[in-house]
Amino acid sequence: MAPVITLTTDFGTGDAYVASMKGVILGLNPKAVIVDICHTIEPQNVLQAAFIFGTAYQYFPKGTIHLAVVDPGVGSQRKALILKTPAAIFVAPDNGLLSYVIDEYDKTPAKPARNLPAMPQQRKLPRGLEAVNITNAEYWRHPVSTTFHGRDILAPVAAHLSLGVPLRKFGDSLDQVQAFTIPRPYNDLRGNLTGCVLHVDGFGNLITNVRSSDLPAGKVTVAVGKHRINGISRFYAESKGLAAIIGSSDYLEISLKDGNAAEFLGAKVGHEVRVGKNPP
């Protein structure tokens, strides 16, 4: 099977940035299969990219190389890294882009977090993962632009990985990487499950951090601001108006039939969502 390399960036499609990265990859490995995950991340929105990337990568074949570039710190002293998991290899700036990947493998009991973090923090690598700091310039494109490491460092590194170059050749091992703390839903003093919006998708659906396994047994009410939604729908068109459903990524979502729930509710990432028998 030909090696698969995915791309996730905030470069958009109106410039030549994405095409340049693809050209570099194909110049080194013409057999590579390049798949676009998303190039319409909000500029420099690392947390948004981490979520979108985090909901897509697990559907690719084992051994896929995932290249993600949303890089506000390009040209600075921030690290660039390769992360290897039992399922895939990831190439990205060390700025929190791989937070959901790290979180999937971290078996440490998570403490509930009430707010989305503003900045990533150093986090110890979970057992079974390997990471290296990309420092070996032998595998870079030269000269290296200080404003386009995606083309000159990360893309050629991904291509060399697809050709079978061992991880250790690219730099020194890392035991910690930058990662955001993914907020967990928590039970408030009244026994209601309280979560928050992690992402607003292109349809205006509010995707929360509440998973199906978090929901209490029986019929529940979902509260967003002053609005109440009775019960969980099976699909978008089942209810009129606002609906709560379990979406394709197993997160509780708030949707609006034939409309945009985010605009209707005035809600955005970080907005509180409560679930219970009778939430306030």
VMD Tcl script that draws the C-alpha trace (Angstrom):
set ca {
  {0.00 0.00 0.00}
  {1.29 3.47 -0.88}
  {2.10 5.66 2.16}
  {-0.68 8.04 3.18}
  {0.10 11.58 4.36}
  {-2.69 13.84 5.59}
  {-2.58 17.64 5.77}
  {-4.32 19.97 8.22}
  {-3.53 23.70 8.09}
  {-4.93 27.21 8.48}
  {-3.56 28.20 5.07}
  {-6.88 28.33 3.24}
  {-7.19 27.53 -0.46}
  {-6.71 30.98 -1.97}
  {-2.90 30.89 -1.92}
  {-0.16 28.49 -2.99}
  {0.91 27.43 0.53}
  {-0.82 24.04 0.58}
  {0.22 23.25 -2.99}
  {3.84 24.09 -2.15}
  {3.84 21.59 0.71}
  {2.33 18.92 -1.51}
  {4.95 19.63 -4.16}
  {7.77 19.17 -1.64}
  {6.31 15.87 -0.44}
  {5.78 14.49 -3.94}
  {9.22 15.63 -5.02}
  {10.71 13.36 -2.37}
  {8.17 10.55 -2.58}
  {6.10 10.51 -5.80}
  {4.19 7.46 -4.54}
  {2.78 9.23 -1.50}
  {-1.00 9.56 -1.28}
  {-1.82 12.99 0.11}
  {-5.22 13.53 1.75}
  {-6.52 16.92 2.88}
  {-8.27 16.93 6.25}
  {-8.90 20.67 6.55}
  {-7.31 23.94 5.38}
  {-9.96 26.34 6.66}
  {-8.94 26.44 10.32}
  {-9.33 29.97 11.67}
  {-5.92 31.64 11.30}
  {-3.64 30.66 14.20}
  {-6.45 28.91 16.09}
  {-4.46 25.97 17.46}
  {-7.24 24.76 19.76}
  {-9.75 24.58 16.90}
  {-7.23 22.72 14.75}
  {-6.52 20.28 17.58}
  {-10.22 19.40 17.83}
  {-10.88 19.03 14.09}
  {-7.69 17.05 13.55}
  {-8.45 14.99 16.65}
  {-11.83 13.86 15.30}
  {-10.45 12.73 11.93}
  {-7.10 11.00 12.28}
  {-8.37 7.71 13.77}
  {-10.29 6.88 10.60}
  {-7.16 6.51 8.48}
  {-5.18 3.30 7.87}
  {-2.65 2.23 10.47}
  {0.73 3.85 9.84}
  {-0.69 6.99 8.23}
  {1.52 10.07 8.61}
  {-0.47 13.09 9.77}
  {1.04 16.50 9.10}
  {-0.59 19.46 10.87}
  {0.55 23.07 10.51}
  {-1.14 25.82 12.49}
  {1.92 27.65 13.70}
  {1.70 31.10 15.29}
  {5.24 30.60 16.65}
  {6.90 29.82 13.30}
  {10.48 31.07 13.22}
  {10.71 31.33 17.01}
  {12.28 28.95 19.52}
  {9.22 26.67 19.60}
  {10.02 23.03 18.88}
  {8.73 20.99 15.98}
  {8.14 17.34 16.70}
  {7.33 13.88 15.46}
  {5.01 11.83 17.63}
  {4.67 8.10 17.08}
  {1.72 6.16 18.47}
  {0.76 2.50 17.98}
  {-1.60 3.62 15.21}
  {0.06 6.50 13.36}
  {2.85 9.07 13.09}
  {2.25 12.80 13.60}
  {4.37 15.76 12.46}
  {3.53 19.19 13.89}
  {4.77 22.25 15.75}
  {5.01 21.58 19.48}
  {2.23 24.00 20.41}
  {-0.74 21.87 21.48}
  {-1.90 20.70 18.05}
  {-1.64 17.07 19.15}
  {-3.58 17.53 22.41}
  {-6.44 15.18 21.52}
  {-3.98 12.51 20.36}
  {-2.11 12.73 23.66}
  {-5.36 12.74 25.60}
  {-6.55 9.54 23.93}
  {-3.55 7.61 25.24}
  {-3.29 9.22 28.67}
  {-4.82 6.85 31.22}
  {-4.26 9.19 34.18}
  {-7.63 9.96 35.81}
  {-8.60 13.38 34.51}
  {-9.78 16.12 36.82}
  {-12.84 18.07 35.67}
  {-11.91 21.37 34.07}
  {-14.45 24.17 34.03}
  {-12.85 26.25 31.29}
  {-10.99 25.78 28.05}
  {-7.32 26.61 28.63}
  {-5.84 29.67 26.99}
  {-2.40 28.13 26.55}
  {-0.95 24.61 26.36}
  {1.35 23.29 29.06}
  {4.17 20.77 29.21}
  {2.71 17.29 29.52}
  {4.52 14.01 30.06}
  {4.15 11.56 27.21}
  {1.81 8.67 28.03}
  {3.26 5.19 28.02}
  {3.58 3.65 24.56}
  {4.21 6.92 22.72}
  {7.51 8.19 21.30}
  {8.44 11.73 20.33}
  {11.50 13.45 18.88}
  {12.47 17.08 18.48}
  {13.04 17.76 14.78}
  {16.59 19.15 14.75}
  {18.47 17.22 12.05}
  {18.66 19.65 9.13}
  {19.73 16.84 6.79}
  {16.03 16.10 6.26}
  {14.95 19.70 5.67}
  {14.54 21.67 2.48}
  {17.14 24.42 2.05}
  {17.21 27.34 2.36}
  {14.70 27.35 5.22}
  {12.26 30.24 5.31}
  {11.68 31.63 8.81}
  {7.99 32.07 7.95}
  {7.21 28.75 6.22}
  {8.48 25.78 8.23}
  {5.50 23.81 6.92}
  {7.09 23.73 3.47}
  {10.76 23.66 4.40}
  {10.89 21.48 7.53}
  {7.66 19.66 8.32}
  {6.67 18.60 4.78}
  {10.09 17.12 3.89}
  {10.26 15.38 7.27}
  {6.84 13.79 6.61}
  {8.03 12.69 3.16}
  {11.22 11.14 4.57}
  {9.16 9.31 7.19}
  {7.01 7.91 4.38}
  {10.21 6.58 2.79}
  {11.04 4.65 5.96}
  {13.63 6.88 7.65}
  {13.70 5.84 11.34}
  {12.37 8.23 13.97}
  {15.73 8.55 15.78}
  {17.36 10.04 12.67}
  {15.37 13.29 12.95}
  {16.50 14.47 16.38}
  {16.66 13.81 20.10}
  {13.94 12.05 22.06}
  {11.36 14.05 24.01}
  {9.54 12.86 27.12}
  {7.29 15.93 27.35}
  {5.31 17.89 24.78}
  {3.02 20.91 24.78}
  {-0.67 19.99 25.15}
  {-3.92 21.65 26.13}
  {-5.86 20.18 29.05}
  {-9.08 18.93 27.50}
  {-11.92 19.99 29.82}
  {-14.04 17.24 31.36}
  {-17.70 17.55 32.32}
  {-18.38 17.68 36.07}
  {-21.34 17.34 38.42}
  {-22.40 20.62 40.02}
  {-23.80 20.99 43.55}
  {-27.32 20.22 42.28}
  {-26.27 16.99 40.61}
  {-26.39 18.30 37.06}
  {-23.70 17.31 34.59}
  {-22.00 20.49 33.41}
  {-19.91 20.60 30.27}
  {-18.87 23.13 27.67}
  {-18.75 23.70 23.93}
  {-15.51 22.41 22.42}
  {-16.23 23.32 18.81}
  {-18.75 25.01 16.52}
  {-18.89 23.20 13.19}
  {-19.65 24.64 9.78}
  {-23.39 24.05 10.24}
  {-23.48 25.97 13.52}
  {-23.83 22.83 15.63}
  {-22.40 23.15 19.15}
  {-20.20 20.15 19.87}
  {-19.71 19.71 23.61}
  {-17.26 17.75 25.75}
  {-20.07 15.50 27.04}
  {-19.81 11.99 25.61}
  {-22.61 9.46 25.40}
  {-21.04 7.49 28.27}
  {-21.21 10.60 30.49}
  {-25.00 10.97 30.23}
  {-27.13 9.95 33.21}
  {-29.62 7.14 32.75}
  {-33.15 7.93 31.70}
  {-34.63 10.95 30.02}
  {-32.68 14.16 30.51}
  {-33.03 17.85 29.82}
  {-30.22 19.80 28.20}
  {-29.88 23.48 29.14}
  {-27.99 26.07 27.11}
  {-28.37 29.52 28.58}
  {-32.12 30.11 29.06}
  {-33.10 27.43 26.56}
  {-34.17 23.89 27.51}
  {-34.16 20.82 25.29}
  {-36.15 17.82 26.49}
  {-34.57 14.48 25.67}
  {-31.86 13.34 23.27}
  {-32.81 12.99 19.59}
  {-31.51 10.21 17.38}
  {-30.80 12.40 14.34}
  {-30.93 16.06 13.28}
  {-34.32 16.04 11.57}
  {-36.16 14.17 14.32}
  {-37.02 17.32 16.31}
  {-38.33 20.75 15.47}
  {-36.24 23.70 16.57}
  {-33.33 23.08 18.95}
  {-32.26 19.48 19.43}
  {-29.66 17.59 21.44}
  {-28.12 14.56 19.74}
  {-25.08 12.32 20.03}
  {-23.04 13.20 16.97}
  {-20.77 11.07 14.81}
  {-17.77 11.64 17.11}
  {-19.77 10.47 20.17}
  {-20.06 13.99 21.62}
  {-23.34 15.58 22.68}
  {-24.27 18.24 20.13}
  {-26.82 21.05 20.11}
  {-28.35 21.65 16.67}
  {-31.12 23.75 15.16}
  {-33.22 22.22 12.39}
  {-32.88 24.27 9.21}
  {-30.82 26.83 11.14}
  {-27.62 27.69 12.95}
  {-27.69 26.81 16.66}
  {-24.61 28.87 17.49}
  {-26.10 32.04 16.00}
  {-29.55 31.41 17.46}
  {-28.18 30.87 20.98}
  {-25.36 33.39 20.75}
  {-23.06 30.58 21.89}
  {-19.41 29.96 21.12}
  {-16.53 27.75 22.21}
  {-16.37 27.56 26.00}
  {-20.11 28.20 26.48}
  {-21.59 26.17 29.36}
  {-24.03 23.31 28.72}
  {-25.88 21.54 31.56}
  {-27.51 18.10 31.49}
  {-29.83 16.67 34.15}
  {-33.38 15.85 35.15}
  {-34.18 19.52 35.68}
  {-31.12 21.74 35.18}
  {-31.41 25.41 36.15}
}
mol new
graphics top color blue
foreach p $ca { graphics top sphere $p radius 0.5 }
foreach p [lrange $ca 0 end-1] q [lrange $ca 1 end] { graphics top cylinder $p $q radius 0.2 }
display resetview
